[in-house]
Amino acid sequence: MSKPSRLRALFSAIWSGITRIRLALSNILFLVVIAVLLFFFFGGGSEPIPERAALLLNLRGVVVDQKSQVEPLEALLGEPSLENHEVLLRDIIDAINYAKDDPAINSMVMELNELTYVGISRTQEIAVALEAFKATGKPVVAVGDFFSQDQFLLASFADSVIVNPFGGIGLEGFASYRNYFRETLEKLSISMHVFHAGEFKSIAEPYLRDDMSPGEKLITERWLDVLWGQYAVTVETQRELPPGSVNSYVNNFARLLAEQGGDTAALALDAGLVDELLNHDEVNDYLVDLVGASNEDGLYEAMLFEPYVRRMRPSPLAVELADRVAVITAEGTILPGDQPPGSIGGDSLAYLIRSTAEQEGVAAIVLRINSGGGSVFASEVIRQELLRTRAMGIPIVISMGAVAASGGYYIAAEADEIWATPGTITGSIGVFAAIPTFERLLERAGIYTDGVGTTDLAGSLRLDRPLNSQVAQSIRSGVDFNYRHFVQLVAEGRDLTSQQVDELAQGRVWSAPDALERGLLDGLGSLDDAVVAAAARAGLEDYEVEFVELPLTPRELFLQQFADRLGGLRAWAPSALAASVANLLAPVADAAAELASLKDPRHIYVRCLPCGSIR
């Protein structure tokens, strides 16, 4: 018996030693992480603002209303691309507004080479701040190597637009194209059962057709024309060009470029889209003269907008003690339960609305919506919480971002007021249900399903069996009921008859100007306009604005700041091969993501698929 005991003691000692080493390494790694964080956040202290400097809007990645949750380990070890790097719209606008009144900031420079998407709606909100900045007499300059269509709309608000001599302006117009999978599903022997209420509820079309229906083309063409008209008029107004110049540039691009000998930069200059053709060194010299100061490296003196806005923004404590309008952001697909930032959870958003309404000093709430919808059940949970808040005497005003359609409009419909930017897409009042079954695919592989059940419905929801006729009938009834409910709540919220709403509904997507004309909106304006409207309804003259988010534990806050910091420092693109493969597979990935978001407990949705092309 002694030998086994000694052997056991030996292994026990070895294991104990390994455990101690593992714990020691874990502690060392933790201390290293803490040291890195302290260096990132506190190393070197906060640099003072120079006596003369430009505010530098070095926009990188995608401009959003709410940042998505980033896992710290992913931020530390991953290789995020610019497409995944997010910039808060509020940070941009606040930085411009602070700089407007800051004597140390004498100009603004927009460096837009790494801006991947901002969109017409958010650009319209940034433009309000830009115009106020320019009204002070401080110049605004936009510089870029080659302006994309999205970048150029923002750049057009600058006093001077500078492009590289080997650059240009890429304008093409707006379009809405998507993939259709009917034949693919048929070849794969996948049965897609789709039920929809609303003649134009186009979310069903990609699964049931090989092309866009004539009715959907008519609706889509209308809102695209409205948005493109806004784009063209904005550029022509800002660049002081004759009406029709933008369309002429796009539609005659090949001929105009040939006349310039293929020189895209010279064409942009000749068309009046840009003011100067300068290389990088010449741009810096130009900006040094403009700002009147340079740093120790000979570069023009500038303050990056993100550190600047963190420095200038007032303490949250001061806001919480005042009478205030609370702004809550709802961005992403509407899903049941609790969801992280970047998605809208029925339970988590309802909790945030309730807890905000119960805070002392909150006199009104503005709900900022940027969503193409999602789960009917989750949307209803949010709607009920908004009604409860209004019953407490707290006004609810909606501010629509780029998209507030289908489920996004469902939760907005009964608010006190609904505001949207001129570039918002809304409407899509309709309901659908979608269930795939795979019995034919399994049969092709020689797999069959059989058995018994105690009732006609037992086992009827298995995806390896054909859809039960009773289940299909029940889903159809549920879809029709939810559509009638949707129409009725819009009618009550907008003071319309059900017949009037039904004529506007049927799944139609509306541009904001068209929606305003038809009574679906109360006004066109920015988030600030919605805040002013909410304050007026609450009878506030002197008030603060508080942006409310779900509370984080100290650990979650620490890790999120860590992830944000690393994400900001390491936003580089993946390899060219990986990017090419990702672009090639994007349609399949988008379709898979769309299917993965179908999580309603009753499989019934208020979702606007074409709105996915507008972020």
C-alpha positions as CSV (number, residue, x, y, z in Angstrom):
1,M,0.0,0.0,0.0
2,S,3.0,2.3,0.5
3,K,4.0,2.5,-3.1
4,P,0.6,3.7,-4.4
5,S,0.5,6.3,-1.6
6,R,4.0,7.6,-2.5
7,L,3.0,7.7,-6.2
8,R,-0.2,9.5,-5.4
9,A,1.8,12.0,-3.3
10,L,4.2,12.6,-6.1
11,F,1.5,13.3,-8.7
12,S,-0.3,15.5,-6.2
13,A,2.9,17.5,-5.7
14,I,3.4,17.8,-9.4
15,W,-0.2,18.9,-10.0
16,S,0.0,21.4,-7.1
17,G,3.2,22.9,-8.6
18,I,1.5,23.2,-12.0
19,T,-1.5,24.9,-10.4
20,R,0.8,27.4,-8.6
21,I,2.6,28.2,-11.9
22,R,-0.7,28.6,-13.7
23,L,-2.0,31.0,-11.1
24,A,1.2,32.9,-11.1
25,L,1.2,33.3,-14.9
26,S,-2.5,34.4,-14.8
27,N,-1.7,37.1,-12.2
28,I,1.3,38.3,-14.2
29,L,-0.8,38.5,-17.3
30,F,-3.5,40.4,-15.4
31,L,-0.9,42.9,-14.1
32,V,0.5,43.3,-17.6
33,V,-2.9,44.2,-18.9
34,I,-3.5,46.7,-16.1
35,A,-0.1,48.3,-16.8
36,V,-0.9,48.5,-20.5
37,L,-4.3,50.1,-19.7
38,L,-2.7,52.6,-17.3
39,F,-0.3,53.5,-20.0
40,F,-3.0,53.9,-22.7
41,F,-5.3,56.0,-20.5
42,F,-2.9,57.9,-18.3
43,G,0.5,57.7,-19.8
44,G,2.0,61.1,-20.6
45,G,-1.0,62.9,-19.2
46,S,-3.4,65.0,-21.3
47,E,-1.8,67.2,-23.9
48,P,-2.8,70.9,-23.7
49,I,-4.7,72.5,-26.5
50,P,-2.4,74.6,-28.6
51,E,-2.9,78.4,-28.8
52,R,-3.9,78.0,-32.5
53,A,-5.1,74.7,-34.0
54,A,-7.5,73.2,-36.4
55,L,-10.2,70.7,-35.3
56,L,-9.3,67.6,-37.2
57,L,-12.2,65.4,-38.2
58,N,-10.2,62.3,-39.1
59,L,-13.3,60.1,-39.6
60,R,-12.4,56.4,-39.8
61,G,-14.8,53.6,-40.5
62,V,-18.6,53.8,-40.1
63,V,-20.5,56.6,-38.4
64,V,-23.2,55.2,-36.1
65,D,-25.7,56.4,-33.6
66,Q,-24.6,53.7,-31.1
67,K,-21.4,51.6,-31.0
68,S,-21.7,47.9,-31.1
69,Q,-20.4,45.9,-28.2
70,V,-16.8,44.8,-28.8
71,E,-15.2,41.9,-26.9
72,P,-11.9,43.0,-25.3
73,L,-10.1,39.8,-26.3
74,E,-11.3,40.3,-29.9
75,A,-10.1,43.9,-29.8
76,L,-6.7,42.8,-28.4
77,L,-6.0,39.8,-30.7
78,G,-8.1,40.5,-33.7
79,E,-7.4,42.5,-36.9
80,P,-10.4,44.8,-37.2
81,S,-11.0,46.4,-40.6
82,L,-12.1,50.0,-41.1
83,E,-15.5,48.7,-42.0
84,N,-15.8,47.4,-38.4
85,H,-14.4,50.6,-36.8
86,E,-17.3,52.8,-35.5
87,V,-17.4,56.5,-34.8
88,L,-20.3,58.0,-32.8
89,L,-22.3,60.6,-34.6
90,R,-22.8,62.5,-31.3
91,D,-19.0,62.8,-30.8
92,I,-18.7,64.4,-34.3
93,I,-21.5,66.9,-33.7
94,D,-20.4,67.8,-30.2
95,A,-16.8,68.3,-31.2
96,I,-17.9,70.7,-33.9
97,N,-20.2,72.6,-31.6
98,Y,-17.5,72.9,-28.9
99,A,-14.9,74.1,-31.4
100,K,-17.3,76.7,-32.8
101,D,-17.0,78.7,-29.6
102,D,-13.4,77.7,-28.7
103,P,-10.9,80.6,-29.4
104,A,-8.1,78.1,-29.6
105,I,-9.7,76.4,-32.6
106,N,-9.4,78.7,-35.6
107,S,-10.4,76.3,-38.4
108,M,-11.5,72.7,-39.2
109,V,-10.0,70.0,-41.4
110,M,-11.9,67.0,-42.6
111,E,-9.7,64.1,-43.5
112,L,-12.0,61.6,-45.1
113,N,-9.8,59.0,-46.8
114,E,-10.7,56.3,-44.2
115,L,-14.4,57.1,-43.8
116,T,-16.2,54.1,-45.1
117,Y,-19.8,55.1,-44.5
118,V,-21.8,58.0,-43.0
119,G,-24.9,58.2,-45.2
120,I,-27.1,61.0,-46.3
121,S,-29.2,61.1,-43.1
122,R,-26.3,61.5,-40.7
123,T,-24.5,63.9,-43.0
124,Q,-27.6,66.1,-42.9
125,E,-27.3,66.2,-39.1
126,I,-23.5,66.9,-39.2
127,A,-24.2,69.6,-41.7
128,V,-26.2,71.6,-39.2
129,A,-23.2,71.8,-36.9
130,L,-20.8,72.5,-39.8
131,E,-22.9,75.5,-41.0
132,A,-23.0,76.9,-37.5
133,F,-19.2,76.5,-37.3
134,K,-18.7,78.3,-40.7
135,A,-21.0,81.1,-39.6
136,T,-18.4,82.1,-37.1
137,G,-16.0,82.9,-39.9
138,K,-13.7,79.9,-39.2
139,P,-12.8,78.1,-42.5
140,V,-13.5,74.5,-43.2
141,V,-11.3,72.4,-45.5
142,A,-11.9,68.9,-46.8
143,V,-8.9,66.9,-48.0
144,G,-8.8,63.5,-49.6
145,D,-6.9,61.3,-52.1
146,F,-10.1,60.1,-53.8
147,F,-13.5,61.0,-52.6
148,S,-16.2,58.3,-52.6
149,Q,-19.8,59.4,-53.2
150,D,-20.5,59.1,-49.5
151,Q,-17.4,61.0,-48.5
152,F,-18.0,63.8,-51.0
153,L,-21.4,64.7,-49.7
154,L,-19.8,65.6,-46.4
155,A,-16.8,67.2,-48.0
156,S,-19.1,69.5,-50.1
157,F,-20.0,71.5,-47.0
158,A,-16.3,72.6,-46.7
159,D,-15.3,76.1,-47.9
160,S,-12.5,74.4,-49.8
161,V,-12.2,70.9,-51.2
162,I,-8.8,69.6,-52.0
163,V,-8.0,66.3,-53.8
164,N,-4.8,64.6,-54.8
165,P,-3.7,65.3,-58.5
166,F,-4.0,61.5,-59.0
167,G,-7.4,61.3,-57.3
168,G,-10.9,62.2,-58.2
169,I,-14.6,62.1,-57.3
170,G,-16.6,58.9,-57.6
171,L,-20.2,59.7,-58.2
172,E,-22.7,57.1,-59.5
173,G,-26.1,57.7,-57.9
174,F,-28.2,55.6,-55.5
175,A,-29.3,52.0,-56.2
176,S,-31.0,49.2,-54.4
177,Y,-30.1,45.7,-55.6
178,R,-30.3,42.5,-53.7
179,N,-29.9,38.7,-54.2
180,Y,-32.8,36.4,-54.9
181,F,-32.7,32.8,-53.8
182,R,-35.8,31.0,-55.1
183,E,-33.9,28.9,-57.6
184,T,-31.1,28.2,-55.1
185,L,-33.6,27.1,-52.5
186,E,-35.3,24.9,-55.1
187,K,-32.0,23.3,-56.1
188,L,-31.1,22.7,-52.5
189,S,-34.6,21.2,-51.9
190,I,-35.3,23.7,-49.1
191,S,-38.9,24.7,-48.7
192,M,-39.3,28.3,-47.6
193,H,-42.8,29.0,-46.2
194,V,-43.4,32.7,-46.2
195,F,-46.6,34.4,-45.1
196,H,-47.0,38.2,-45.4
197,A,-49.7,40.9,-44.9
198,G,-49.2,43.9,-47.1
199,E,-49.1,43.9,-50.9
200,F,-45.6,45.4,-50.9
201,K,-44.0,43.5,-48.0
202,S,-40.9,42.8,-50.1
203,I,-39.1,40.8,-47.5
204,A,-40.7,37.7,-48.9
205,E,-39.5,38.3,-52.5
206,P,-35.9,37.1,-52.2
207,Y,-37.2,33.7,-51.1
208,L,-40.1,33.4,-53.5
209,R,-38.8,35.1,-56.7
210,D,-35.8,35.4,-58.9
211,D,-36.2,39.1,-59.4
212,M,-37.8,42.3,-58.0
213,S,-41.5,42.5,-58.6
214,P,-42.8,45.5,-60.7
215,G,-44.7,46.9,-57.6
216,E,-41.6,46.8,-55.5
217,K,-39.5,48.4,-58.2
218,L,-42.0,51.3,-58.3
219,I,-41.9,51.9,-54.6
220,T,-38.1,51.5,-54.4
221,E,-37.5,53.8,-57.3
222,R,-39.6,56.5,-55.6
223,W,-37.6,56.7,-52.4
224,L,-34.3,56.4,-54.2
225,D,-35.2,59.3,-56.4
226,V,-36.1,61.4,-53.4
227,L,-32.8,60.7,-51.7
228,W,-30.7,61.2,-54.8
229,G,-32.5,64.4,-55.4
230,Q,-31.5,65.6,-52.0
231,Y,-27.9,64.5,-52.6
232,A,-27.7,66.3,-56.0
233,V,-29.3,69.6,-54.7
234,T,-27.1,69.6,-51.6
235,V,-23.9,69.3,-53.7
236,E,-25.0,71.8,-56.3
237,T,-26.0,74.3,-53.6
238,Q,-22.8,73.9,-51.5
239,R,-20.5,74.0,-54.6
240,E,-22.5,76.8,-56.3
241,L,-23.2,74.7,-59.4
242,P,-26.1,75.1,-61.8
243,P,-29.1,72.8,-61.2
244,G,-28.6,69.5,-63.0
245,S,-24.8,69.6,-62.8
246,V,-24.5,66.5,-60.7
247,N,-26.7,64.3,-62.9
248,S,-24.9,65.7,-66.0
249,Y,-21.5,64.8,-64.4
250,V,-22.6,61.2,-63.7
251,N,-24.6,60.5,-66.9
252,N,-21.8,61.9,-69.2
253,F,-18.9,60.7,-67.1
254,A,-17.2,58.5,-69.8
255,R,-17.3,61.3,-72.4
256,L,-16.2,64.0,-70.0
257,L,-13.4,61.9,-68.8
258,A,-12.2,61.2,-72.3
259,E,-12.2,64.9,-73.0
260,Q,-9.8,65.3,-70.0
261,G,-7.5,62.6,-71.3
262,G,-8.5,60.2,-68.6
263,D,-7.5,62.5,-65.8
264,T,-10.2,62.1,-63.1
265,A,-8.7,64.8,-60.8
266,A,-8.7,67.4,-63.7
267,L,-12.3,66.4,-64.5
268,A,-13.4,67.0,-60.9
269,L,-11.6,70.4,-60.9
270,D,-13.1,71.4,-64.3
271,A,-16.6,70.3,-63.1
272,G,-16.3,72.6,-60.1
273,L,-16.5,69.7,-57.6
274,V,-13.1,70.5,-56.0
275,D,-11.1,73.7,-55.6
276,E,-7.4,72.5,-55.5
277,L,-5.3,69.6,-56.7
278,L,-2.5,69.2,-54.2
279,N,-0.2,66.3,-53.2
280,H,0.3,65.4,-49.5
281,D,3.2,67.8,-48.9
282,E,1.4,70.7,-50.7
283,V,-1.7,70.0,-48.6
284,N,0.3,70.3,-45.4
285,D,1.9,73.5,-46.5
286,Y,-1.5,74.9,-47.4
287,L,-2.9,73.9,-44.0
288,V,0.1,75.3,-42.1
289,D,-0.6,78.7,-43.7
290,L,-4.3,78.4,-43.0
291,V,-3.9,77.4,-39.3
292,G,-0.9,79.6,-38.7
293,A,0.9,77.0,-36.7
294,S,2.8,73.8,-37.0
295,N,4.0,71.1,-34.6
296,E,7.6,69.9,-34.0
297,D,7.3,67.6,-37.0
298,G,6.4,70.4,-39.3
299,L,2.8,69.3,-39.7
300,Y,-0.1,71.7,-39.3
301,E,-1.3,72.0,-35.7
302,A,-4.5,70.1,-35.1
303,M,-6.6,68.6,-32.3
304,L,-8.1,65.2,-33.0
305,F,-11.9,65.4,-32.5
306,E,-12.3,62.4,-30.3
307,P,-9.8,63.4,-27.6
308,Y,-11.1,67.0,-27.9
309,V,-14.7,66.1,-27.3
310,R,-13.8,63.9,-24.3
311,R,-11.9,66.9,-22.9
312,M,-14.7,69.4,-23.5
313,R,-17.8,67.4,-22.6
314,P,-19.2,68.3,-19.2
315,S,-19.3,65.9,-16.3
316,P,-22.2,63.5,-16.3
317,L,-22.8,64.3,-12.6
318,A,-23.7,67.9,-13.5
319,V,-26.2,66.7,-16.1
320,E,-27.9,64.2,-13.7
321,L,-28.6,66.9,-11.1
322,A,-30.5,69.2,-13.5
323,D,-33.9,69.1,-15.1
324,R,-33.2,67.2,-18.3
325,V,-34.3,65.5,-21.5
326,A,-33.1,62.0,-21.7
327,V,-32.0,60.6,-25.1
328,I,-32.1,56.8,-25.5
329,T,-30.7,55.2,-28.6
330,A,-32.3,52.1,-30.3
331,E,-30.1,50.9,-33.1
332,G,-30.1,47.6,-34.9
333,T,-32.4,44.7,-35.4
334,I,-35.2,44.3,-32.9
335,L,-34.8,41.0,-31.1
336,P,-36.5,39.4,-28.0
337,G,-34.9,39.5,-24.6
338,D,-31.7,41.3,-23.5
339,Q,-29.4,42.4,-26.3
340,P,-26.0,44.1,-26.3
341,P,-25.5,47.6,-27.8
342,G,-25.8,47.5,-31.6
343,S,-29.0,45.4,-31.4
344,I,-32.3,46.3,-29.8
345,G,-33.5,43.9,-27.1
346,G,-37.2,44.0,-26.3
347,D,-36.5,43.5,-22.6
348,S,-33.3,45.5,-22.3
349,L,-34.7,48.5,-24.1
350,A,-37.9,48.4,-22.1
351,Y,-35.9,48.2,-18.9
352,L,-33.8,51.2,-20.0
353,I,-36.9,53.2,-20.8
354,R,-38.6,52.4,-17.5
355,S,-35.5,53.1,-15.3
356,T,-34.9,56.4,-17.1
357,A,-38.5,57.5,-16.7
358,E,-38.2,56.8,-12.9
359,Q,-35.1,58.9,-12.5
360,E,-35.5,62.2,-10.7
361,G,-35.2,65.2,-13.0
362,V,-36.1,63.4,-16.2
363,A,-38.9,65.5,-17.7
364,A,-39.0,64.1,-21.2
365,I,-37.5,61.2,-23.3
366,V,-36.3,61.3,-26.9
367,L,-36.0,57.8,-28.4
368,R,-33.5,57.8,-31.3
369,I,-34.4,55.0,-33.6
370,N,-32.2,53.5,-36.3
371,S,-33.8,50.2,-37.2
372,G,-35.4,48.3,-40.0
373,G,-37.4,46.3,-37.5
374,G,-37.4,42.7,-36.4
375,S,-39.5,40.7,-33.9
376,V,-43.2,41.6,-33.5
377,F,-43.1,40.3,-29.9
378,A,-40.0,42.4,-28.9
379,S,-41.5,45.5,-30.7
380,E,-44.7,45.1,-28.7
381,V,-42.8,44.8,-25.4
382,I,-41.1,48.1,-26.2
383,R,-44.3,49.8,-27.4
384,Q,-46.1,48.9,-24.2
385,E,-43.3,50.4,-22.1
386,L,-43.4,53.6,-24.1
387,L,-47.2,53.8,-23.5
388,R,-46.6,53.2,-19.7
389,T,-44.1,56.1,-19.7
390,R,-46.5,58.4,-21.4
391,A,-49.2,57.5,-18.9
392,M,-46.7,58.7,-16.2
393,G,-46.9,62.2,-17.8
394,I,-43.5,62.0,-19.4
395,P,-43.6,63.1,-23.1
396,I,-42.0,60.7,-25.6
397,V,-40.6,62.2,-28.8
398,I,-39.1,60.1,-31.6
399,S,-36.0,61.0,-33.5
400,M,-35.6,58.8,-36.6
401,G,-32.1,58.2,-37.9
402,A,-31.2,56.8,-41.3
403,V,-33.9,54.1,-41.0
404,A,-37.0,53.7,-38.8
405,A,-39.2,51.3,-40.8
406,S,-41.5,48.4,-40.1
407,G,-40.7,47.5,-36.4
408,G,-38.9,50.8,-36.2
409,Y,-42.1,52.6,-37.0
410,Y,-44.2,50.2,-34.9
411,I,-42.5,51.4,-31.7
412,A,-42.6,55.0,-32.8
413,A,-46.2,55.3,-33.9
414,E,-47.8,56.2,-30.6
415,A,-45.3,58.8,-29.4
416,D,-46.2,62.4,-28.8
417,E,-44.2,63.5,-31.8
418,I,-42.2,61.8,-34.5
419,W,-39.3,63.7,-36.2
420,A,-37.0,62.4,-39.0
421,T,-34.2,63.7,-41.0
422,P,-34.9,64.6,-44.6
423,G,-32.9,61.5,-45.6
424,T,-34.7,59.0,-43.3
425,I,-36.4,55.9,-44.7
426,T,-39.5,54.9,-42.9
427,G,-42.9,53.2,-43.2
428,S,-42.9,49.6,-44.3
429,I,-46.0,49.0,-42.3
430,G,-46.5,45.3,-42.8
431,V,-46.0,41.9,-41.2
432,F,-44.6,38.6,-42.3
433,A,-43.7,35.1,-41.1
434,A,-41.0,32.8,-42.5
435,I,-40.3,29.1,-41.7
436,P,-37.9,27.0,-43.7
437,T,-38.3,23.2,-43.7
438,F,-35.6,20.7,-44.9
439,E,-37.5,17.5,-45.5
440,R,-36.8,17.4,-49.2
441,L,-33.1,18.1,-48.7
442,L,-32.8,15.3,-46.1
443,E,-34.7,12.9,-48.5
444,R,-32.1,13.6,-51.2
445,A,-29.5,12.4,-48.7
446,G,-31.5,9.3,-47.9
447,I,-32.8,10.6,-44.5
448,Y,-36.5,10.2,-43.7
449,T,-38.6,11.3,-40.7
450,D,-41.4,9.2,-39.3
451,G,-43.1,8.6,-36.0
452,V,-46.3,9.1,-34.1
453,G,-47.9,11.9,-32.0
454,T,-50.8,12.2,-29.6
455,T,-52.5,15.1,-31.5
456,D,-52.7,16.4,-35.0
457,L,-50.2,19.1,-34.1
458,A,-47.7,17.0,-32.1
459,G,-44.3,17.3,-33.8
460,S,-45.6,19.7,-36.4
461,L,-42.9,22.3,-35.8
462,R,-40.0,20.0,-36.7
463,L,-38.0,21.5,-39.6
464,D,-37.4,18.0,-41.0
465,R,-41.1,17.5,-41.7
466,P,-43.4,19.3,-44.2
467,L,-45.3,22.3,-42.8
468,N,-48.5,21.1,-41.2
469,S,-51.6,22.6,-42.9
470,Q,-53.1,23.6,-39.5
471,V,-49.8,25.3,-38.6
472,A,-49.7,27.1,-41.9
473,Q,-53.3,28.3,-41.4
474,S,-52.6,29.4,-37.8
475,I,-49.5,31.4,-38.9
476,R,-51.6,33.1,-41.6
477,S,-54.2,34.0,-39.1
478,G,-51.5,35.4,-36.8
479,V,-49.9,37.5,-39.5
480,D,-53.3,38.9,-40.5
481,F,-54.1,39.7,-36.8
482,N,-50.7,41.5,-36.2
483,Y,-51.1,43.5,-39.4
484,R,-54.5,44.7,-38.3
485,H,-53.1,45.5,-34.9
486,F,-50.2,47.4,-36.5
487,V,-52.6,49.4,-38.7
488,Q,-54.8,50.2,-35.7
489,L,-52.0,51.4,-33.4
490,V,-50.7,53.6,-36.2
491,A,-54.2,55.0,-36.8
492,E,-54.6,55.8,-33.1
493,G,-51.1,57.2,-32.7
494,R,-51.3,59.4,-35.9
495,D,-55.0,60.4,-35.5
496,L,-55.9,58.7,-38.8
497,T,-58.6,56.2,-39.7
498,S,-57.6,52.5,-40.2
499,Q,-58.6,52.8,-43.9
500,Q,-56.2,55.8,-44.3
501,V,-53.4,53.9,-42.7
502,D,-54.0,50.8,-44.7
503,E,-53.7,52.8,-47.9
504,L,-50.3,54.0,-46.6
505,A,-49.3,50.6,-45.3
506,Q,-49.2,47.4,-47.3
507,G,-45.5,47.3,-46.6
508,R,-44.7,50.4,-48.6
509,V,-41.4,52.1,-47.9
510,W,-41.5,55.9,-47.7
511,S,-38.9,58.7,-47.9
512,A,-39.2,61.1,-45.0
513,P,-40.7,64.0,-47.1
514,D,-43.4,61.7,-48.5
515,A,-44.1,60.3,-45.0
516,L,-44.5,63.8,-43.6
517,E,-46.9,64.7,-46.4
518,R,-49.0,61.7,-45.6
519,G,-49.2,62.3,-41.9
520,L,-46.8,59.6,-40.7
521,L,-44.4,62.2,-39.3
522,D,-44.6,65.5,-37.4
523,G,-41.5,67.3,-38.7
524,L,-38.2,67.0,-40.5
525,G,-35.1,67.8,-38.5
526,S,-32.2,66.6,-36.5
527,L,-31.9,64.9,-33.1
528,D,-31.5,68.4,-31.6
529,D,-34.8,69.4,-33.1
530,A,-36.5,66.4,-31.5
531,V,-34.9,67.3,-28.1
532,V,-36.2,70.9,-28.4
533,A,-39.7,69.5,-29.2
534,A,-39.5,67.2,-26.2
535,A,-38.4,70.0,-23.9
536,A,-41.2,72.2,-25.1
537,R,-43.8,69.5,-24.4
538,A,-42.4,69.1,-20.9
539,G,-42.5,72.9,-20.3
540,L,-38.7,73.2,-19.9
541,E,-36.8,76.3,-20.7
542,D,-33.6,75.7,-18.9
543,Y,-32.5,72.1,-19.2
544,E,-29.7,69.6,-19.9
545,V,-29.6,66.7,-22.3
546,E,-28.5,63.3,-21.0
547,F,-27.6,60.4,-23.3
548,V,-28.7,57.3,-21.4
549,E,-27.3,53.8,-21.8
550,L,-27.7,50.5,-20.0
551,P,-25.7,50.6,-16.8
552,L,-22.5,48.6,-16.8
553,T,-20.8,47.0,-13.9
554,P,-17.3,48.4,-13.1
555,R,-15.8,45.3,-14.7
556,E,-17.9,45.7,-17.9
557,L,-17.1,49.4,-18.1
558,F,-13.4,48.7,-17.6
559,L,-13.4,46.0,-20.3
560,Q,-15.4,48.1,-22.7
561,Q,-13.1,51.1,-22.4
562,F,-10.2,48.7,-23.0
563,A,-11.9,47.4,-26.1
564,D,-12.7,50.9,-27.4
565,R,-9.2,52.0,-26.8
566,L,-7.6,49.1,-28.6
567,G,-10.2,49.2,-31.4
568,G,-9.3,52.9,-31.9
569,L,-5.6,52.1,-32.0
570,R,-5.7,49.0,-34.2
571,A,-8.2,49.7,-36.9
572,W,-6.2,48.2,-39.9
573,A,-7.5,46.3,-42.8
574,P,-7.2,42.5,-43.1
575,S,-5.1,41.0,-46.0
576,A,-6.2,41.6,-49.5
577,L,-7.1,38.0,-50.0
578,A,-9.3,37.9,-46.9
579,A,-11.0,41.1,-48.0
580,S,-11.7,39.7,-51.5
581,V,-13.1,36.5,-50.1
582,A,-15.3,38.4,-47.7
583,N,-16.6,40.6,-50.5
584,L,-17.3,37.6,-52.7
585,L,-19.2,35.9,-49.9
586,A,-21.0,39.0,-48.7
587,P,-24.4,38.1,-50.3
588,V,-24.4,34.7,-48.7
589,A,-23.3,36.1,-45.3
590,D,-26.1,38.8,-45.5
591,A,-28.7,36.2,-46.2
592,A,-27.5,34.0,-43.4
593,A,-27.4,36.9,-41.0
594,E,-31.0,37.8,-42.0
595,L,-32.2,34.2,-41.4
596,A,-30.3,34.2,-38.1
597,S,-32.1,37.3,-36.9
598,L,-35.5,35.6,-37.2
599,K,-35.9,34.8,-33.5
600,D,-39.5,35.9,-32.7
601,P,-41.1,33.2,-30.5
602,R,-44.1,33.1,-32.8
603,H,-42.0,33.5,-36.0
604,I,-43.8,36.7,-36.9
605,Y,-41.9,39.8,-37.9
606,V,-42.1,43.5,-38.7
607,R,-39.0,43.8,-40.8
608,C,-38.0,46.0,-43.8
609,L,-35.5,44.1,-45.9
610,P,-34.8,46.8,-48.6
611,C,-33.9,49.2,-45.8
612,G,-30.8,47.1,-45.1
613,S,-29.1,49.0,-48.0
614,I,-29.5,52.2,-45.9
615,R,-27.5,52.3,-42.7
